[in-house]
Amino acid sequence: MLREDFGEERAAVLAAAVIFGADRFTGLQRDEVDAYIEHRLQLAGCELPLFEPPAVEAMFQSARGLPRQINRIAHYALSAAALEGAKTVNAEHLQHALEELAP
């Protein structure tokens, strides 16, 4: 299995490289993450800013800038916020998401 051969972090980077091209081994830069999340939300039909800045920062740090990981974390964080009836995703929602995704 890829994760066993390369380790969790290297496997995630390799998977992202296969999807996004070899020039993206390092993932998105911090200043690209806000625009990336905004773009993904617009594709889903949402024009509102849903993620609070501390949540975006924590997502960037946790995902190491990898778009696929950002997507997974954002999905779980949005679910956590929805369960609470919140209008935005905060750092606490993001922490719940990370706990759900932990191996």
Order of alpha helices (4+ residues) and beta strands (2+ residues): alpha-alpha-alpha-alpha-alpha-alpha
